[in-house]
Amino acid sequence: DRVVLPKERATAHLTVEVVDEQDVPVKLGDSEITCTIDGPAELLGLEGSDNADMSDYTDNRHRACRGRLLAYVRTTGETGDIRVRFSSPLLRGAEVVLEAE
């Protein structure tokens, strides 16, 4: 399955969830997660919903809060595949492919 977005400044809200080896959510997960994007999109920001976290929400790194992190990705006006990757030194990485058309 592929999510298709309009190419003109559409925004996708991606939820990242920290899980264990059996894909069970880790509610206490607070690892720092890095987001990288390849393709016609830009990262608007990351948010972990921790009111005590004063780090820059527009940075490409942010800590998960209660095992979750939100990423906001916006298309740039061009068509093509968008690969959004999430990585952390302590976690298995993840990737989602979107399409701008």
C-alpha positions, 0 to 999 in steps of 0.5 A: 500500500502507498499513500498518495498525496497532492504534490502542492504542499499537502501535509502528512501526519505520520505516527511512529510507535516504539515496539519490542521484538514481538511488535508490542508497544513499549509505552515507556519508550523515550529514545531519540529518533532521527527522521530523514526524507528522500524525495519531493517533501520536507520535514516540518517537524517532530513532536513527542507530546512531552510538555517538559521537552523544550527541544527544537520541534523543527529539528530532524531528531526528537525523543519519543514520549510514552513510546510515540512520536509524530512527524509532519511531512509536507510535499514540495510541489514536485511529483515522485516517491517520498521515502521517510526513514526513522532511525535510532541507535537503540531501535530497529529502523522503519521506513514509509513510502509516500507518493506525491502526484 
